[in-house]
Amino acid sequence: MVKHLVFFQLAEEAEGNAKAENILLVKEKLEALKAVIPVIRKIVVFPNHPRASSENYDIVLDSEFDSLEDLKIYAEHPEHLKVGEFIAKVRIGRAAIDYEF
């Protein structure tokens, strides 16, 4: 199994929305991918706690795949690419890690 973790820092305002609204939109769009990309075993998005440090990233994507090949299928899937286009417009930072477990 492969764990794919991605942290995003969002702009205070982007695409006509405040950060809080974009956090919810990113969560909704990413989690909806499970219904359309069968290689996803798990996909959950967690927002940073509202009282946590403002230096933290705003959200984390926690996802799992059977293999690196499945992760590549997910990454290149047209629906994932559409979500990625939106995220690129609202994020100011990204960090990621993939590991086997």
Beta strands, then each sheet from edge to edge (+ up, - down):
strand 1: 2-10
strand 2: 13-14
strand 3: 17-18
strand 4: 40-47
strand 5: 59-65
strand 6: 91-100
sheet 1: 4+ 5- 1+ 6-
sheet 2: 2+ 3-
end
